[in-house]
Amino acid sequence: MNNGHSLPAAFPAMRARRLRRTPGLRAMVSETQLSPADLIWPIFLTEGVDVVDPVPTMPGVARLSVDRAVRAAKRAKGLGIPAICLFPYTEADRRTEDCAEAWSANNLSNRATRAIKDAVPGLVVMTDVALDPYNANGHDGIVREGVIVNDESVEALVRMALAQAEAGADILGPSDMMDGRIGAMREALEESGHQDTVILSYAAKFASAFYGPFRDAVGASGRLVGDKATYQIDPANGDEAVRMVARDLAEGADMVMVKPGMPYLDICRRVKERFAVPTFAYQVSGEYAMIRAAIDAGWIEPEKAMLESLIAFRRAGCDGILTYFAPDVAELLNG
């Protein structure tokens, strides 16, 4: 059975190395392409002016004050990166059990969104819709007596999404994994005049060990009580992930995300082949940190490792990738 492909001729009539002989030949038959337009650059925010605060567990990545985030946005635009995604580090006194800072019009994320849209109007701004940066308990939803409550969390997330849309976010990225949140957000956006706001749902988000450095970056690590297994997907469950994608698309998501990335390339392929919708993957903080550590130790070749890791997503069917390597890779691809 040849699955629709003709069988190759036998050696020596078919010598596969003929097409690998020169860089020009290899370029002609390359099956997968990667460009800066395939990248979304995640940026961490912090309070202050002219602040660049390195994240210890993510070498090469720093929290940026709003003015520095604007500079980064201009750099992204210049490199041909079409979008950035904002993640705030919220000060301790603004982290509460009701998470009210999440929907403040003047919270750090919303201020940065407005500043970036004013300075670089052609750049797409994506925001994160989850309560963990604002939650005294470090969870993506509201906690009541040790339980992450779903419906009350959805109400809070809708308020957060509307505040981000009002600030000018082009894409909302619900990463919370509460049931029913996409439908509730879509309905609220329609009713409030934000019918053109895009939802890129983290539909297949797994309860992964690879999120640790990110939680350090947004200040959630030391606050998290328990784990997130009651709302994120078991890493063993591929069918469940596909069901969650189907649900979020039915509720009004425009695009979907698989997170983490490289350990779940099979899910990326299944989602793209089954639904044929814009499909993204997040090369998460743990993936980045491992590759960066090996690069910094001199164990792997920097340029080849970065490019190979991202080509894998494109080969698996992803239309784009969130990656902390975005500016470095864009510079490489631009020559």
C-alpha positions as CSV (number, residue, x, y, z in Angstrom):
1,M,0.0,0.0,0.0
2,N,1.6,3.3,-1.1
3,N,-0.9,5.8,0.4
4,G,-1.3,7.5,-3.0
5,H,2.5,8.1,-3.5
6,S,4.3,6.4,-6.4
7,L,7.0,4.0,-5.3
8,P,10.5,5.3,-6.0
9,A,12.8,3.6,-8.5
10,A,15.3,1.2,-7.2
11,F,19.0,2.0,-6.6
12,P,20.9,3.1,-8.6
13,A,18.2,4.6,-10.9
14,M,17.1,6.5,-7.8
15,R,19.9,8.1,-5.8
16,A,18.3,10.3,-3.1
17,R,21.6,12.1,-2.5
18,R,21.4,13.7,-6.0
19,L,19.0,16.2,-4.7
20,R,21.0,16.9,-1.5
21,R,24.3,17.6,-3.4
22,T,24.3,21.4,-3.3
23,P,22.7,24.1,-1.3
24,G,20.8,25.3,-4.4
25,L,19.3,21.8,-5.0
26,R,18.4,21.4,-1.4
27,A,16.6,24.7,-1.4
28,M,14.7,23.8,-4.5
29,V,13.2,20.7,-3.0
30,S,12.7,21.9,0.6
31,E,9.2,21.0,1.7
32,T,8.7,23.3,4.6
33,Q,9.4,27.1,4.8
34,L,9.8,29.3,7.8
35,S,9.7,33.1,7.7
36,P,9.4,35.9,10.3
37,A,5.7,36.1,9.4
38,D,5.2,32.8,11.1
39,L,6.3,34.1,14.5
40,I,4.6,35.7,17.5
41,W,7.0,37.1,20.1
42,P,5.9,36.7,23.7
43,I,7.0,39.7,25.9
44,F,7.0,40.0,29.6
45,L,6.0,43.3,31.2
46,T,6.9,45.0,34.5
47,E,6.3,48.4,36.1
48,G,8.7,51.3,35.9
49,V,10.5,53.3,33.3
50,D,13.5,52.1,31.2
51,V,13.5,48.8,33.1
52,V,15.0,45.6,31.6
53,D,14.7,43.0,34.3
54,P,16.3,39.6,33.3
55,V,14.4,36.4,34.1
56,P,17.0,34.1,35.7
57,T,15.4,30.9,34.5
58,M,15.1,32.2,30.9
59,P,18.5,33.4,29.8
60,G,18.2,36.1,27.2
61,V,14.6,37.0,28.2
62,A,13.7,40.0,30.4
63,R,10.7,41.7,31.8
64,L,10.3,45.1,30.1
65,S,8.7,48.3,31.3
66,V,6.1,49.7,29.0
67,D,8.5,52.1,27.2
68,R,10.9,49.3,26.6
69,A,8.1,47.1,25.4
70,V,7.3,49.8,22.8
71,R,10.9,49.6,21.7
72,A,10.6,45.8,21.4
73,A,7.4,46.3,19.4
74,K,9.2,48.6,16.9
75,R,12.0,46.0,16.6
76,A,9.4,43.3,15.9
77,K,7.8,45.4,13.2
78,G,11.2,46.1,11.6
79,L,12.1,42.4,11.6
80,G,8.8,41.4,9.9
81,I,7.4,39.7,13.0
82,P,3.6,40.4,12.6
83,A,2.6,40.0,16.3
84,I,3.6,40.2,19.9
85,C,1.9,38.7,22.9
86,L,1.9,40.5,26.3
87,F,2.3,38.8,29.7
88,P,2.4,41.1,32.8
89,Y,4.3,40.7,36.0
90,T,1.8,42.1,38.5
91,E,3.0,43.7,41.8
92,A,2.3,41.7,44.9
93,D,-0.2,44.2,46.4
94,R,-2.4,43.9,43.2
95,R,-2.7,40.1,43.4
96,T,-5.9,39.3,45.2
97,E,-8.4,36.4,45.6
98,D,-11.0,38.2,43.5
99,C,-8.4,39.0,40.7
100,A,-10.0,42.5,40.2
101,E,-6.8,43.9,38.7
102,A,-7.3,41.6,35.7
103,W,-10.0,43.8,34.3
104,S,-8.7,47.2,35.4
105,A,-8.5,49.5,32.4
106,N,-5.2,50.8,33.6
107,N,-3.5,47.5,34.5
108,L,0.0,46.9,33.1
109,S,-1.1,44.8,30.2
110,N,-3.8,47.3,29.0
111,R,-1.5,50.3,29.4
112,A,1.1,48.5,27.3
113,T,-1.4,47.6,24.7
114,R,-2.5,51.2,24.2
115,A,1.1,52.4,24.1
116,I,2.1,49.9,21.5
117,K,-0.9,50.4,19.3
118,D,-0.2,54.2,19.4
119,A,3.5,53.8,18.6
120,V,3.3,50.8,16.1
121,P,-0.3,50.7,14.8
122,G,0.5,48.1,12.2
123,L,1.7,45.5,14.7
124,V,-0.8,42.9,15.9
125,V,-1.1,42.9,19.7
126,M,-2.2,39.7,21.4
127,T,-3.0,39.5,25.1
128,D,-3.3,36.7,27.6
129,V,-6.7,35.9,29.2
130,A,-6.1,34.1,32.4
131,L,-6.2,35.1,36.0
132,D,-2.8,33.7,37.3
133,P,-0.9,37.0,37.0
134,Y,-3.5,38.7,39.2
135,N,-4.4,35.8,41.5
136,A,-3.2,35.6,45.1
137,N,-3.4,31.8,44.7
138,G,-1.4,31.6,41.4
139,H,-4.2,29.8,39.5
140,D,-5.8,30.6,36.2
141,G,-9.3,30.7,37.8
142,I,-10.8,31.9,41.1
143,V,-10.2,29.7,44.1
144,R,-12.9,29.0,46.6
145,E,-12.0,26.7,49.6
146,G,-9.3,25.1,47.6
147,V,-11.4,24.5,44.5
148,I,-10.9,26.4,41.2
149,V,-14.5,27.4,40.5
150,N,-15.5,27.4,36.8
151,D,-18.5,29.6,36.3
152,E,-17.4,32.4,38.6
153,S,-14.0,32.3,36.9
154,V,-15.6,32.6,33.4
155,E,-17.5,35.7,34.5
156,A,-14.2,37.2,35.6
157,L,-12.4,36.2,32.4
158,V,-15.2,37.8,30.3
159,R,-14.6,41.1,32.2
160,M,-10.9,40.7,31.6
161,A,-11.4,40.0,27.9
162,L,-13.7,43.1,27.4
163,A,-11.1,45.3,29.1
164,Q,-8.4,44.1,26.8
165,A,-10.6,44.6,23.7
166,E,-11.3,48.1,24.9
167,A,-7.6,48.8,25.3
168,G,-7.1,47.8,21.6
169,A,-5.9,44.2,21.7
170,D,-6.2,42.6,18.2
171,I,-6.2,39.0,19.5
172,L,-7.3,37.7,22.8
173,G,-5.6,34.5,23.9
174,P,-7.7,32.7,26.5
175,S,-5.2,30.3,28.2
176,D,-7.2,29.5,31.3
177,M,-8.9,26.2,30.2
178,M,-12.2,26.9,32.0
179,D,-15.2,25.3,30.5
180,G,-17.5,27.6,28.4
181,R,-15.2,30.6,28.4
182,I,-14.9,30.9,24.6
183,G,-18.7,31.1,24.1
184,A,-19.1,33.6,26.9
185,M,-16.4,35.8,25.6
186,R,-17.6,35.7,22.1
187,E,-21.1,36.6,23.1
188,A,-19.9,39.5,25.2
189,L,-17.6,40.8,22.5
190,E,-20.5,40.8,20.0
191,E,-22.8,42.6,22.4
192,S,-20.2,45.2,23.3
193,G,-19.3,46.2,19.7
194,H,-16.0,44.2,19.6
195,Q,-17.2,41.8,17.0
196,D,-14.0,42.0,15.0
197,T,-11.7,41.0,18.0
198,V,-10.0,37.7,17.2
199,I,-10.0,34.9,19.7
200,L,-6.9,32.6,19.6
201,S,-7.9,29.9,22.0
202,Y,-5.4,27.9,23.9
203,A,-7.8,25.0,23.2
204,A,-5.3,22.1,23.7
205,K,-3.3,23.2,26.8
206,F,-1.7,20.4,28.7
207,A,-0.9,20.1,32.4
208,S,2.8,20.2,31.6
209,A,6.1,20.3,33.5
210,F,7.5,22.7,30.9
211,Y,5.8,25.9,32.3
212,G,8.1,26.5,35.3
213,P,10.2,29.4,33.9
214,F,7.1,31.2,32.6
215,R,5.6,31.1,36.1
216,D,8.8,32.6,37.4
217,A,8.6,35.4,34.8
218,V,5.1,36.4,35.7
219,G,5.6,35.9,39.5
220,A,3.1,33.0,39.9
221,S,5.5,30.2,40.9
222,G,5.7,31.0,44.6
223,R,2.0,31.6,44.9
224,L,0.7,28.5,43.2
225,V,-1.1,26.2,45.7
226,G,-1.4,22.7,44.3
227,D,-1.3,22.1,40.6
228,K,-3.5,22.8,37.5
229,A,-4.5,19.2,36.7
230,T,-8.2,19.9,37.3
231,Y,-8.5,22.2,34.4
232,Q,-5.5,21.5,32.1
233,I,-5.4,18.4,29.9
234,D,-3.6,15.2,31.0
235,P,-0.5,14.8,28.8
236,A,-1.6,11.2,28.0
237,N,-4.9,12.3,26.4
238,G,-4.7,13.2,22.7
239,D,-8.4,12.5,21.9
240,E,-9.5,14.8,24.7
241,A,-7.3,17.5,23.2
242,V,-9.0,17.2,19.9
243,R,-12.4,17.3,21.6
244,M,-11.4,20.6,23.4
245,V,-10.4,22.1,20.0
246,A,-13.7,21.1,18.5
247,R,-15.6,22.6,21.5
248,D,-13.8,26.0,21.3
249,L,-14.3,26.3,17.6
250,A,-18.0,25.6,18.0
251,E,-18.1,28.3,20.7
252,G,-16.6,31.0,18.4
253,A,-12.8,30.7,18.5
254,D,-11.2,31.9,15.3
255,M,-7.8,30.2,15.8
256,V,-6.5,27.5,18.1
257,M,-3.4,26.8,20.1
258,V,-1.5,23.7,21.1
259,K,0.6,24.2,24.2
260,P,3.4,23.1,24.9
261,G,4.8,22.7,21.4
262,M,7.5,20.1,20.7
263,P,6.2,17.3,23.0
264,Y,2.8,17.6,21.3
265,L,3.6,17.8,17.6
266,D,1.3,14.9,17.0
267,I,-1.6,17.0,18.4
268,C,-0.6,19.9,16.1
269,R,-0.9,17.5,13.1
270,R,-4.2,16.0,14.2
271,V,-5.8,19.4,14.8
272,K,-4.6,20.8,11.5
273,E,-5.7,17.8,9.5
274,R,-9.1,17.4,11.2
275,F,-10.2,21.0,11.4
276,A,-8.2,22.9,8.7
277,V,-8.3,26.1,10.8
278,P,-5.4,28.4,11.7
279,T,-3.4,26.4,14.1
280,F,-0.6,27.7,16.4
281,A,1.8,26.2,18.9
282,Y,3.6,27.7,21.8
283,Q,7.3,26.8,22.2
284,V,6.9,27.3,26.0
285,S,9.4,28.6,28.5
286,G,10.7,25.2,29.5
287,E,11.4,24.3,25.9
288,Y,13.2,27.6,25.3
289,A,15.2,27.3,28.5
290,M,16.5,23.8,27.7
291,I,17.6,24.8,24.2
292,R,19.1,28.1,25.4
293,A,21.0,26.3,28.2
294,A,22.5,23.9,25.8
295,I,23.4,26.7,23.4
296,D,25.0,28.7,26.3
297,A,26.9,25.6,27.3
298,G,28.3,25.1,23.8
299,W,26.7,21.7,23.4
300,I,24.6,22.5,20.3
301,E,24.9,24.9,17.4
302,P,22.8,28.0,18.1
303,E,21.4,28.9,14.7
304,K,20.7,25.4,13.6
305,A,19.1,24.4,16.9
306,M,16.7,27.4,16.9
307,L,15.7,27.0,13.3
308,E,15.3,23.2,13.5
309,S,13.1,23.5,16.6
310,L,10.7,25.9,14.8
311,I,10.7,24.1,11.4
312,A,9.3,21.1,13.3
313,F,6.1,23.1,14.1
314,R,5.7,24.2,10.5
315,R,6.3,20.6,9.3
316,A,3.6,19.4,11.8
317,G,1.1,21.8,10.2
318,C,1.3,24.9,12.4
319,D,0.5,28.2,10.7
320,G,2.5,30.0,13.4
321,I,4.6,29.7,16.5
322,L,4.8,31.7,19.8
323,T,8.5,31.6,20.6
324,Y,11.0,33.6,22.7
325,F,13.5,33.0,19.9
326,A,11.4,35.1,17.6
327,P,13.7,38.2,17.2
328,D,16.9,36.1,17.0
329,V,15.3,33.8,14.4
330,A,13.8,36.7,12.4
331,E,17.3,38.2,12.2
332,L,18.7,34.9,10.9
333,L,16.0,34.5,8.3
334,N,16.4,38.1,7.2
335,G,20.1,37.5,6.6
